[in-house]
Structure formats: structure tokens, C-alpha cells
Amino acid sequence: MKAALQAATLAAAASRTAVAYAALALLALALGGCAVVKPYEREKLADPIMNPDDALGKQSVELKLFSTREAGIGGGSGVGGGCGCAK
Amino acid sequence: MRLREVGAAAALCLGLAAMNAHADQIDYSAYPYSAFSENRPTKVATTAFSLVKTLFEKTRVMLDIELDQTTDAPLESDGTTGASRPARQSKSSFLKNRGQIIAGVQRDLFGNTEVSGSYYFSQEVDYSSQSVVGGLTQYFAEKNFTIELTGQYQMDSVGEIRDDGSLLNRGKEVHKASLRITQLLSPVSFVRMGVDGQRDHGFLSDPYRKSIQGKDTIQERVPSMRFRSAGWIECDRFLTTLAASWSVEYRYAFDDWNLASHMLWFKFNKYITPDWILTTQYRYYIQSGIDFGDYAAGNPGYYFAPDDPKLKDGEYHFIGLGVTCYLRAFCRNHPTWDFLRRTSAALKYSRYFNDAAAENAYAGNLLESRLSFEF
């Protein structure tokens, strides 16, 4: 009984994961037709304000802060921490 | 003791990097400091050092060292290190130190492929964690389209300081995998998206958290296995006429503890002058509470503390305001200060809070500063 319930839970999670992967693949295919941006046209894309993580430093402190109050999976490498990070 | 050995190794790496500085190029070094305080007595001070250096043209090494000091850690956990403390010390002053080191290497292969690897280690009096991370990045169509694959294995030792002062350690393993793709849309915009998966196995409870069940106070007990997934998308655009940029990110996460969360993050950055950048951000997060559901039905012995904010319904806001100054502004009229030409200083204030009723209200203030050198 216990194994069946756990299997059902995992199956539901797996199906949602499959939907997410499929949506991502479709989006990637759709983006494949975008115009090619030449290297010499990328000055604005390389500007520091297009990458504020670098402009103000990496956001590891914020991500740690979020991970102590939020149980959703984090947005970074999310390496270890104190006991409050156990979950 | 182990942290001391790692620190010595880090110092050696720094020395080697400095010795090589003449032959190769130091790309980047930074000295961040942050101070965090909550609407409780908790305060956290973090000092760090980061270095990125290119060796042999196609190899980059990275070193990151961080030291945290927490005073009056709360019974649950403080906001930046996750530090908690035994309930028996709840009435006394409490000080906790934590050290962290990350060392990594990245190698360019064949022009359009990069491989990377890093090692992470952290230690505090009742928690240690180590992790290895491997990554593969593949560029396509003149780097207009990028795919990144990352895998991580983490092994933690979750300690509990018991009443007699002894330490009880229990293990936890984490496997993570992520896929991220980036597509340039135009000379001023790009989109990034990805999926993350994570498997936690082992002792997943907080050893200090208790739950009151009737007349009994019992140790929090949660399932020893958890699967988590997330999907996200981010769009960024440069606004040429405003000398500004905006970014918006959405993330949806769910797991087999029946938790679901949504996150929306806006950022707007603008050049005030050619040497000053103003950054603003707002982040909204909402999650449903944990429902062990099927687990609990088959295992009535599972309890979790109802006051654990991570396991119940929650809604959080995060606002931030910062400035970055490129010190080249001060070099123009002072040639002797030319060594500061590629240096920047940043200061940021953020507030993280919820709208909950008084007993569950939470607010944290974070002040970050950072000094960065590029050579």
C-alpha cells in the first residue's frame, strides 16, 4: 500500500516534469528561427547593466536568504548551509 | 580543523595565482561584505573574497572564500546562513561562525565547447557540507544559441548539539541536474530558460525543531526522500535610448511533498552617468504549504513543526536598490590613481518581508557592499 502510494506520487511528479520538458523543447524549436546576431553587434548585450549579477556581485547572499524562508527549489547552484537549509 | 586545512590550501592557491599574475592575466577579484538583520535580534555579517584568473589562455580558475558570523541565531534559522541553535540555548546569547570555500576550473575546448568543475566545502560547529559540480556548455550558430548542462552531487553532515554537549551527526545526500538554454533574439535582447531537478535523500529534518503533538513534544520527522523540479524563463532587453535595461524572470517549482511555488522577478538598471549605475528590483514569491499526503497516509509517524515557515503557505516580497560606481571617474583628473581605472564599488540595500499577521510577520534588511578589481 505504502509503495503504491509513493509510486503514484512519483508518477504525478514525473508527468508534470515531462510536460515542463516538452514545453521547453517546443520553445527552443520556436526560437531556433531567430535572426543570427553577429559578434560585432553584441556590444549592448555585453554591457554591465545587462548582467547586473556581475555589476553588483553574484547574488548568492540573496539566494541563501530566499532558501531559508522558501521551500521551492532555488535558482542557483544552491550549495549547502546551516541546519535551516536542510529542507 | 578541516576548515583550517582548506584555508591553508586556499592561501596557497592565492599565492600561486599572484605569482602567475605577471605571466598570465588576473581577470577579476572581488571583496564583498554584507550585513543582515531581521525583525528579531539576529544579525549576520559576511566577508568574502572571490578571484577569477585565466591560465594558459583557455583555462580559468575560480576561488571563492566566505566567512559568516551570526549573533543570536533564532531557533529556526537566520536569513543568510541558515544557522539555527539548540533550544536549550534559547535564553542565552549565541554566536555562530561558518566558513565556506569554492574552488573551480573552466576549460575551453574546440572553441564552441566548455567544460567546468568545482568543489564546495562549508563548515560550522554543527553542520558541514561538501559538493562537486560538473558542467558542459555547448555554443551553436556563432554563439547565438547556448545549451548548458550541470550536474551536482552534495554530501552533508547534519549535526545536533545534544544536551550533554556532544554532537550527533546524520547524513544527507543531494543530487541536482539542470539544463539551461540561452537564445539571442536581437542585438539588444536575449531569452534564457531552463529546468532543474533535485533529489534529496537522508536526514531532511531540522534537528532542533520540535513539534507539539497533544501533551508530547516530539522531534520533527519528515520523509527521508524528496524529489523537486522547476522550470523557468527569463527575458532581458537593453533600452538604447534610455541607457537602461530590464529583466523579467518567472519560475515554477513543485515537488513530491505537494509543494508548488511561483516566483516573478523584475529588474531595472540604468546608467545615471557613464560611471554610475542604478539598479532596482522587485521579486514576488508565493508557495502552497507542504502536504505529505500519500507519505503521511502510509506513514502516520511523520510530523513537522507547524511554525516552520518553509513548510507552510507563504507569500514574500523582496525589493532592492543599489548603485555601482566605476572608479575610473576619479582617475581622469588624478593620474596617480590610474590603478583604480578598472575598479568598481557597489552598495545595495534590500528588504525581504511578508504580509503575514503579527505572529508570523517576517522582515529582513540586507546591506551589501562590494569592491571589484579587473586587471
Boltz contact constraints between the chains, C-beta under 6 A:
constraints:
  - contact:
      token1: [A, 2]
      token2: [B, 298]
      max_distance: 6.0
  - contact:
      token1: [A, 5]
      token2: [B, 294]
      max_distance: 6.0
  - contact:
      token1: [A, 5]
      token2: [B, 298]
      max_distance: 6.0
  - contact:
      token1: [A, 9]
      token2: [B, 256]
      max_distance: 6.0
  - contact:
      token1: [A, 9]
      token2: [B, 294]
      max_distance: 6.0
  - contact:
      token1: [A, 13]
      token2: [B, 227]
      max_distance: 6.0
  - contact:
      token1: [A, 13]
      token2: [B, 256]
      max_distance: 6.0
  - contact:
      token1: [A, 17]
      token2: [B, 229]
      max_distance: 6.0
  - contact:
      token1: [A, 20]
      token2: [B, 195]
      max_distance: 6.0
  - contact:
      token1: [A, 20]
      token2: [B, 231]
      max_distance: 6.0
  - contact:
      token1: [A, 24]
      token2: [B, 195]
      max_distance: 6.0
  - contact:
      token1: [A, 28]
      token2: [B, 181]
      max_distance: 6.0
  - contact:
      token1: [A, 31]
      token2: [B, 183]
      max_distance: 6.0
  - contact:
      token1: [A, 34]
      token2: [B, 183]
      max_distance: 6.0
  - contact:
      token1: [A, 34]
      token2: [B, 185]
      max_distance: 6.0
  - contact:
      token1: [A, 36]
      token2: [B, 141]
      max_distance: 6.0
  - contact:
      token1: [A, 36]
      token2: [B, 144]
      max_distance: 6.0
  - contact:
      token1: [A, 37]
      token2: [B, 144]
      max_distance: 6.0
  - contact:
      token1: [A, 37]
      token2: [B, 184]
      max_distance: 6.0
  - contact:
      token1: [A, 37]
      token2: [B, 187]
      max_distance: 6.0
  - contact:
      token1: [A, 41]
      token2: [B, 187]
      max_distance: 6.0
  - contact:
      token1: [A, 44]
      token2: [B, 187]
      max_distance: 6.0
  - contact:
      token1: [A, 44]
      token2: [B, 188]
      max_distance: 6.0
  - contact:
      token1: [A, 44]
      token2: [B, 238]
      max_distance: 6.0
  - contact:
      token1: [A, 49]
      token2: [B, 245]
      max_distance: 6.0
  - contact:
      token1: [A, 49]
      token2: [B, 269]
      max_distance: 6.0
  - contact:
      token1: [A, 49]
      token2: [B, 277]
      max_distance: 6.0
  - contact:
      token1: [A, 50]
      token2: [B, 236]
      max_distance: 6.0
  - contact:
      token1: [A, 50]
      token2: [B, 238]
      max_distance: 6.0
  - contact:
      token1: [A, 50]
      token2: [B, 245]
      max_distance: 6.0
  - contact:
      token1: [A, 52]
      token2: [B, 267]
      max_distance: 6.0
  - contact:
      token1: [A, 52]
      token2: [B, 269]
      max_distance: 6.0
  - contact:
      token1: [A, 52]
      token2: [B, 279]
      max_distance: 6.0
  - contact:
      token1: [A, 55]
      token2: [B, 277]
      max_distance: 6.0
  - contact:
      token1: [A, 55]
      token2: [B, 324]
      max_distance: 6.0
  - contact:
      token1: [A, 56]
      token2: [B, 279]
      max_distance: 6.0
  - contact:
      token1: [A, 56]
      token2: [B, 322]
      max_distance: 6.0
  - contact:
      token1: [A, 56]
      token2: [B, 324]
      max_distance: 6.0
  - contact:
      token1: [A, 56]
      token2: [B, 346]
      max_distance: 6.0
  - contact:
      token1: [A, 56]
      token2: [B, 348]
      max_distance: 6.0
  - contact:
      token1: [A, 57]
      token2: [B, 32]
      max_distance: 6.0
  - contact:
      token1: [A, 57]
      token2: [B, 370]
      max_distance: 6.0
  - contact:
      token1: [A, 61]
      token2: [B, 34]
      max_distance: 6.0
  - contact:
      token1: [A, 61]
      token2: [B, 80]
      max_distance: 6.0
  - contact:
      token1: [A, 64]
      token2: [B, 80]
      max_distance: 6.0
  - contact:
      token1: [A, 65]
      token2: [B, 79]
      max_distance: 6.0
  - contact:
      token1: [A, 65]
      token2: [B, 80]
      max_distance: 6.0
  - contact:
      token1: [A, 65]
      token2: [B, 352]
      max_distance: 6.0
  - contact:
      token1: [A, 68]
      token2: [B, 77]
      max_distance: 6.0
  - contact:
      token1: [A, 68]
      token2: [B, 79]
      max_distance: 6.0
  - contact:
      token1: [A, 68]
      token2: [B, 82]
      max_distance: 6.0
  - contact:
      token1: [A, 69]
      token2: [B, 309]
      max_distance: 6.0
  - contact:
      token1: [A, 70]
      token2: [B, 285]
      max_distance: 6.0
  - contact:
      token1: [A, 71]
      token2: [B, 259]
      max_distance: 6.0
  - contact:
      token1: [A, 71]
      token2: [B, 310]
      max_distance: 6.0
  - contact:
      token1: [A, 72]
      token2: [B, 253]
      max_distance: 6.0
  - contact:
      token1: [A, 72]
      token2: [B, 261]
      max_distance: 6.0
  - contact:
      token1: [A, 72]
      token2: [B, 287]
      max_distance: 6.0
  - contact:
      token1: [A, 73]
      token2: [B, 196]
      max_distance: 6.0
  - contact:
      token1: [A, 73]
      token2: [B, 198]
      max_distance: 6.0
  - contact:
      token1: [A, 73]
      token2: [B, 228]
      max_distance: 6.0
  - contact:
      token1: [A, 73]
      token2: [B, 230]
      max_distance: 6.0
  - contact:
      token1: [A, 73]
      token2: [B, 253]
      max_distance: 6.0
  - contact:
      token1: [A, 79]
      token2: [B, 120]
      max_distance: 6.0
  - contact:
      token1: [A, 79]
      token2: [B, 131]
      max_distance: 6.0
  - contact:
      token1: [A, 80]
      token2: [B, 122]
      max_distance: 6.0
  - contact:
      token1: [A, 80]
      token2: [B, 129]
      max_distance: 6.0
  - contact:
      token1: [A, 80]
      token2: [B, 156]
      max_distance: 6.0
  - contact:
      token1: [A, 81]
      token2: [B, 82]
      max_distance: 6.0
  - contact:
      token1: [A, 82]
      token2: [B, 81]
      max_distance: 6.0
  - contact:
      token1: [A, 82]
      token2: [B, 82]
      max_distance: 6.0
  - contact:
      token1: [A, 82]
      token2: [B, 83]
      max_distance: 6.0
  - contact:
      token1: [A, 82]
      token2: [B, 127]
      max_distance: 6.0
  - contact:
      token1: [A, 83]
      token2: [B, 84]
      max_distance: 6.0
  - contact:
      token1: [A, 83]
      token2: [B, 127]
      max_distance: 6.0
  - contact:
      token1: [A, 83]
      token2: [B, 206]
      max_distance: 6.0
  - contact:
      token1: [A, 84]
      token2: [B, 77]
      max_distance: 6.0
  - contact:
      token1: [A, 84]
      token2: [B, 82]
      max_distance: 6.0
  - contact:
      token1: [A, 84]
      token2: [B, 84]
      max_distance: 6.0
  - contact:
      token1: [A, 85]
      token2: [B, 82]
      max_distance: 6.0
  - contact:
      token1: [A, 86]
      token2: [B, 158]
      max_distance: 6.0
  - contact:
      token1: [A, 86]
      token2: [B, 204]
      max_distance: 6.0
  - contact:
      token1: [A, 86]
      token2: [B, 206]
      max_distance: 6.0
  - contact:
      token1: [A, 87]
      token2: [B, 204]
      max_distance: 6.0
  - contact:
      token1: [A, 87]
      token2: [B, 310]
      max_distance: 6.0
